[in-house]
Amino acid sequence: MKPPTYSALPEHFFARLKPAPVAKPRLLRFNFALERELGLGIGDLDAQALAEIFSGNLVPEGAESIAMAYAGHQFGHFVPQLGDGRALMLAEVVDCAGMRRDIQLKGSGRTPYSRGGDGRAALGPVLREYLVSEAMHALGIPTTRALAAVATGESVFREAALPGAVLTRVAASFVRVGTFQYFAARDDVEAVRRLADYVIDRHYPHAKSEPSPYLALLRAAAETQASLVAKWMQVGFIHGVMNTDNMAVSGETIDYGPCAFVDAYDPAAVFSSIDRQGRYAYANQPHAAVWNLARFAETLLPIIDADGDRAVALASEALTVFSTRFADESQAGMRRKLGLSAHEEGDAALADDLLDAMHRNQADFTLTFRGLCEAAEREAADPRVRTLFVNPRDYDEWAVRWRARLARDPLDPRSRAAAMRQTNPEVIPRNHRIEQVIEAAVERQDFEPFARMSEVLSQPYRLGEGFESYADAPQPAERVRQTFCGT
């Protein structure tokens, strides 16, 4: 491990400090596959040694821990200083593919940015982030990764005393839109420029050869965010808290707080207990992303062009790539989900009409699309999908149009179904399943459900024998209607 290159930036970008020791670290799970990918060379250490490292009790040689400063708009309200209040970037590595990755401890104690908090993490949110971030990776969605989960042997106090834990997560970088806002709010144009150069070098090196590198940075960030949000929506994912401090400029999903996956399809679905107005509802996520990117653009205006009006015009034009990229990615993704290999003019309407019917009929998002994989190969599989609709005739009417469209597509039924099974997951991190895992761990110190669910989610497109129930939608009594932030 080596010190983060971010620590070579000016001192006011971060604070240097060590993790706070914990009482009795216990390794709950270690991601050996990710460890090999990172080339850390520590996979042979025993569980206790790994627990000491990834609790923060033992800082590895070469590591240098820092807490990053950032600001952010939280539900539309600007907070000029946030920062890593319970996280420390521990080290940086170049992985086996030559990519630079940051390793961060989350729940490692107070920092100068803790704002009166304890700097710790509760066990439940740590398990949630481990499960969901690794599931997102398995689904092919850009995301931070979970390397380790460690119980601390100490309590943290939220509404009640809860067992504490530390999550180790890995990212392409932890620079956020809010990081830029921190310096822009202080009129520190030089710091914004230094940060932009860092991000370009790390994530968007092609921007250096553009006539306006900072405008190219904005455009590239808008494109990656458009692609990311389109991928979220294709699996029914709701981030829950799309504040500007929770948007990584690398284009990775970051900060899994009150996140959730939709069961019965509803474009207005909200699970987060703190999103009382539905600002970050499922269908609002593209709009929220554009709003965040506009805030990012505002920070870059002084370095895009010295003429303020011209800078605004250039930035506004650059942001238009979001809508184009999002529409393209969404339509291409939905064609894949429906088994369409070629483009026709009415494909978007066909997809929208299915979603409308699903909404009217409270059809489960994941089960409907997975059922279509079988129905695309043989009509005899239609009953499996029909039963998901309150009024099955709504499905029947749509299926007539779908099959007429499939008949004009070049793929044969078997190849089509096989391709659809690689696009429509069989299992997702169901909200009720996650809650069951957390309850078992917190209430009974039983981590077997966590280990089992981790294994199931590692192969979302193929459910192993004996694990079929993980694909089931929740029973009415099992439905999770609210999810909660861990702070």
Summary of the structure (lengths in Angstrom):
residues: 487
radius of gyration: 22.9
end to end distance: 29.1
largest distance: 65.8
contacts: 1686
relative contact order: 0.11
helix: 49%
strand: 15%
